[in-house]
Amino acid sequence: MKNYIKKISAVMLSVLLSGCSKYTISESEEISVSLDTEISENAVTSVSTAAEYTETEISEEFFSDVTESVTTNSELISLSYEDENVKASTNTSDIFTERDLTLTPDLSNANLITLSDNTKAEITEEGIYYLNGTAENFTVIVDADNEAKVQIVLDNAEIKNDNFPVIYIKSADKCFVTPLNENKLSVSGEFQSDNDTNTDAVIYSKDDLVLNGTGTINIDSAYGNGISAKDELKATGGVYNINCALDGIEVNDSISVCGGEFNIISYKDAVHCENENDYTLGSVFIENGQFNLTAKDDGIQATTILQIDGGTFSISAAEGLESTFIQINDGDIYIESSDDGINATQKCSDLDVMIEINDGKISIVMGSGDTDGVDSNGTIIINGGVIDVKGNSTFDYDGYAQYNGGTIIVNGVQVDSIPQSMMGGKGGRKFF
């Protein structure tokens, strides 16, 4: 089981969730690039070309040059952010490292990546890389060894691509994407593949991804996801405004958030965590942060466990929160839903289906018809908090309901038990 799931009920303690797998990437042919002598006379960090793409994968017009230069710059800090040592806070130190929580990076030895149209910059070494300026059809490709930690700092960067990610992480131990000031990243067309990899997001990572910083990234994805990570994603700071055709944030193994602001408009799920090859993975843990989510399908969907320990949520979606096991320990949550507000359904076979509410303030407004405010295909347990539900069917459960404490308000009237409306039920996708 993920080590941050500390408060789940005793019935869950026997479940063990396995870790994530890593990908092996073949080495690319390397060439050196020239110094940008106007910036610095220090030694340049060489970058390598990416593997050549076939005409069926990426059009010839996309990249006309081989690479852009990467140059060390000891005076870069004076060009960027002035505050130092800004850190996010967390009560879960075993999840987030000190570097995860550091929102203002040390840029004194950063490598400068110069942006220009129809080029790519491939990062093959561990380090901090700084981007500033505007470009069209420009991609940063991270292809480092599996122990390398790479940090990409975006500072007033504006990049518009036709059909390929702006940031493409092929291989690394961990990659940090750190916004300073205001940044705009967009892909306007359908995503093209990279050999056997179907890229589908403006920021696309095959390995662990960390979102931290004090600035903003505006992401537009006309045909795909906003951010995709095939292993784990952590977020500790920054503002992420995502407008996308598919999922706003799509992750395979786990999502952990202790800070940041997420404003997402999605025509699929706003936040989605699922590993189609291993249904013991796919958990979401939120300790803090601000979430303004508008989605055609789900606001936040996890496969295994969705745990909310704090944060502010404003969700407008078909279903607000969905997972096999949902635990709410704190937070201010407002949901407008056309289907189920909070829905626990069997998405993995290793967990009992349950909604457990221990604290927090939850307000749910339901649409008309066969909809449920709090719907569990198994059990509902309420130990505390304030749950205010408005709608025709406010609670529904297929197993049992246990009310141990807290305040329940149904259509403006406080009640002393968990009602059973029995209008909905059995919503969501089954695992079997």
N, C-alpha and C positions, 0 to 999 in steps of 0.2 A: 504494500500500500504506500502511496505517496506519503512522505514523512510529515507533510503539513496538515494532514487530515487528523486533527487531534481530538476533536470533540464529538465524533460520531457515536451513535448508540452502541451498546454492548453487542447487539445482534450483528453488527457490521465488523467486529474486530477480527473475525477469522479470515477476512478477505485479504489477499495479497495481490497487488498489481505489479506487473513486471516493469523493468526500466525500458529506456528507448534504445533503438539500434542506431548505428552510424553507417554512413555511406562511404564507399571508397571511390575516389575520383582519379582517373588516369592523369599523368602529368602532361602538361602542354609544352610545346616547343617554346623556348625562351629567347628573347632578344633584348638588347639594351636600348634605352632611349636617352635622348640628349638632355642636358641640363637646361633649366630655365634660368639663364644667367641674370635676368632682370630681377628675379626674386631672391636668389641666394647663390653664393659661390661654394656652398657645401657640397659634399658628395651626394649624388643622386641615388635613390633606391631604385634599382632596376625593376621593370615590370615585364611580364611576358605576354605574348599574343595568346588569344583564346583559340581553341580549335576552329578550323575553317568550317563555316556553315554551308550546307548545300543550298541550291536555289529553291528547293522545295520547302526549306525550313525558314530561311530569312532572305528576303529579297536583296539583291546586290546593292540597291540604293541605300539600305539601312546603315551599313558601315562602309565608308569609302576609304578611311584611313585605318592603320593597324592599331595603334594605341595612342593615348595621350600621355604626357609626361607627368611624373610624380617626383616632387622635389622637396627635400627637407627645408624647413624654414624656422629658424630660432626666434624670429620676431613676429611670428604669426599671432601670438596671443594679443598683441596690441591692435590687431585688425578685427578682433572678434569680441568675445564676451568679457566684461570687466570683473564681474563678481566671481569669487572663488569659493570652493568648498561648500557649494550648495548640495545638500544631501536629502534624499527621501528618508522617511522614518518607517519602521516596521516593527511589529511585535513577533515576527517569525524569522529570526535570524538564520535559521537552518535552510531557508529557501533562497534568500537573496544575499549575494556577496556584497562586500563593501564597494566593489567597482560597479556592480549593478545599481547601487543606491546613489552613486556619485553623479550628479546631474550636470556639473560643469567640468569638462575634461581639461587636463593640462595640455595645452597646445604648443608648449615651448619647443618640443621636438617633433611636431606633427609633420606629416608628409602632405604637400599641397598637390591636389589633382586639378589640373587645368581643364575646364569644360570647353568643348567646341563641338560643332555639329558633325553628325555622322561618324563618330569615333567611339571607341571603348577604352576603358582603363582597367587593366587586370591586376589585381592585388594578389601577390603570391607570398608575402611575408607578413608576420605579425607586426602590428603597429597602429598608430592613429593617423587617419587620412581625412583631410579637410577639403570640402567642396564649397565653392562660392561662385556665383555667376549664373549665366543662362546658356542653354543649349537645346538643340532638337536632335532626336535619335542618338542619344548618348547613354551608355550603360556602364556602370561600375560592376565588374565581375570579380568576386572573391574566390580564388582558387588556391588556397593555402593548405598546409598540412593539418592533420586532425588534432594537433595540439595548439594551433595558433589562435590567439585572441586578436580580433581585428575590430577596430572602432572607426565608423564612418560618421564624421561630423558634418552636418548640413547647416550652412550659415548663409541665409538669403540666396538659396539655390532654387532655380526654376528650370525644370527639365521636362520637355514634352516629347514623348516617343510615339511612333506609329503602331508597333506591334511586338515590342519586347520589353521586359522589365527595366525599370530605371536602376534598381539595385538587384543583382542576381548573385546569391551566395551559393556557390557550388560545393565548397568544402572549407571547413574551419572547425575548430573546437567550439567557438562561440563568436558571434558577430554582434556588436553594439551599433545601433542606429540612433544617433544623438542629434536632435534638432536644436539649433540656436536661432533666435529671431524667427522670421517668416520664410517658409519654404513651400514650393509647389511642385508636385510630381504627378504626371499624368501619362496614360496610355490611351490613345483614341481609337485604336482598331482592335481586331481580334488577335489574340496572342499567338505567336509562332513558336514551334517547338525547338528545343536544342537537342538534336539527335533523339534520344529516347526520353527526354525530359519534357513534359508538357507544362511549360511555364504558363501561369494563369493569374499573375498578380503584379501590381506596380512594384512592390517589394516582395521578392520571392527568395526563400531560404530553404536549403536542404538540411541545414543543421540548426543548432540552438540560436535563438534570436532574442536580443534584449532591446527594448525601447526605453531610452532614458534621455533626459535633457530638460531644458527650460523653455524651448521654443515651440514652434508649431510646424506640422507637416500637413498641407492640404493635398489630399490624394483623390484623383479622379480616374476611374477605371470603367470605360464605356462598355466593355464586353466581359470583364472578368472580376476577380477578387481585388480587394484593396491591398491586403497583406496576407501572404501565405507562409507558413513555417511548417516544415515536415517533421520536426522534432518538438522541442519545447519553446514556448514563448514566455518571456517575463517582461513586465512593464512597470516602471517605477516613477516616470515623470514625462512631461511633455504634453502637447495638445495635438490630437489626431482627428482631423476633419476628413471623413471618408465618404465619398459618393460613388457607388459601384453597382454594376449589373448583377453580381452574384453575392458572395459573402463579404462582409466588411473585413473581418479578421477570421481566417481559416487556419486551424492548427491541427496537427495529427495527435500529439501525445499529451500535452498539458499546457494550460494557460495559468499563469500566476501574476496577480496584479496587486501592487500596494500603493499605487499613485498614478496620476495622469488624468487627462480628460479625453473622452472618446465621444465624438459627435459623428454618428454613422447613419447614413441613409442607404439602405440595401434592398435590392429586389429579391433577395433570398434570405439568409440569416445575417443578423448584424454581427454576432460573435458565435463561431461554430468550432467545436473541438471533437474530432472523431478520427479514429484510426481504423480504416476499413479492413486492414489485415490483422488487427488485434483488438478485440472488443473489451479487453481488460484495461486498455488505455483510453484516453479522452476525458480528462478531468479539468475542471475550472475552479480555481480558488481566487477569491477577490477579498482583499483585506481593506482596501480603501480605493478612492478614485471617484470620478464623476462620469456617468454614462448617460448620454442622451441618444437613444436608439430608436430608429424608425425602420421597420422591416416588414417585407411582405409575408415572410414566414415567421421565424422565431427571433426574439430579441437576443437571448443567450441560450445556446443549446450545448450540452455536454453529453457524452455517452455514459460515463460511469457516475461521477460525483460532481455536483455543482454546490460549492460551499461559499457562502457570503458572510463575511465577518464584519463588514462595514462598507461605507461608500454611499453615494447618492445616485439613484437610478430613476430615469424617466423613460419609460418604454411604451411605444405604440407599435403593436405587432399582432399577427394572428395568434401567436402564443408568446407570452412574456418570457417565462423561464421554463426550460424543459431538460430533464435528465432522468436517469434511473433513480438516483438518490439525491434529494435536494435538502440541504441544511442551511437555515438562515439563523445566524447568531447575532446579527446587528445590521444596521443600515437603514436608510430612508428610501423606500422602494415605492414607486408609483407606476402602475401598469394599466394601460388601456388595451383591451384585447377583443378581437372578433371571434376567437375560439376559446382556448383555455388560458387563464391568467398565469397560473403556476401548474405545471403538469408533470407528474412523475409516471413514467412508463418504462416497460422492460426493454432497455437498449443493450444491456449486457446480462449474461446469465449468472454472473458471480455475485450479484448484489440483490438484496431484497428491494422491492419498489417501495419507496417511502418519501414522505415530506415531513420534515421535522423543523419546527419553528421554536427557537429558544428566546429570541429577543428581536428588537427592531420595530420599525413602523412600516407597515405594509398597507397600501391602498390599492384596490383593484376595482376597475370599472369595466363591466362586461357588455358586449354587444348583445342584441336580441337573438333569440333562437336557441338551438341546442348547444349552449356554451356553459362552461363551468369556471367559477372564480378560482377555486383551489381544487384540483382534480388529481387524485392518486389512484392508479390501478392496483395499488396495494394499501398501505397504511398512511394515516395522518396522525402526527403527534404534535400537540401544541403545549409548550411548557412556559411560554412567556411572550412578551411583545404585544403590539396592538395590530390587529388584523381587521381592516375595514373593507368589506366587499359589497359591491352594489351590482345587482343583476337578477335575472330570473332564476338561475341556478348558481348558488354561491359556493357550496361545497359538495364534492362527490368522491366516494371512495369505494373500492371493491373489497377491501379487507376490513380493517376496523379503524375506529377513530378514538384517540385518547386525549382528553383535555385535562391538563394538570395545572394550568395557570395562564396568566395573560388576559387580554381583553379582546373579545370577538364582537364585532359590530356587523350586523346583516341588514342591509338596506335601511341604515339609520337607527337601528334598534340593537342595543346591547343584549347578547344572549349568554346563557350560562352553560352551553354545551355546543358541540360541533354538529351543525345540522347535516342531514343527508337529503340532498335534493333529488338525486337519482334521475336527473334529466340528461346528463352527459355520460361520462365514463368511457373507459377503454379507448381513449384518444391516443394519438401518437403512433410511431412506427414500432412494431414488435421486433425483438432481436431474433426470434426463432423463425 
